[in-house]
Amino acid sequence: MVWQEFPLSSSGFDNWPPEDEQVIEELCAIAESYVARRRHHVSLLLWSGGNELQGSLDGRKMGQASPSVWTIR
């Protein structure tokens, strides 16, 4: 089984997903391309938006306790 990730990762300083509208639009196009090219692989189990992105347990952007949730529109 394969866990396919989109190209998002932690910089070590900023562990939060991008919030800039232009960057989000670019990532959406990249995600659509990934899905179109890989959707027929029988071993594909799930898609992930970057398993290194996380925030604090109280919802702040800084921290290392809780994975952040990022959705593609």
Order of alpha helices (4+ residues) and beta strands (2+ residues): beta-alpha-beta-beta-beta
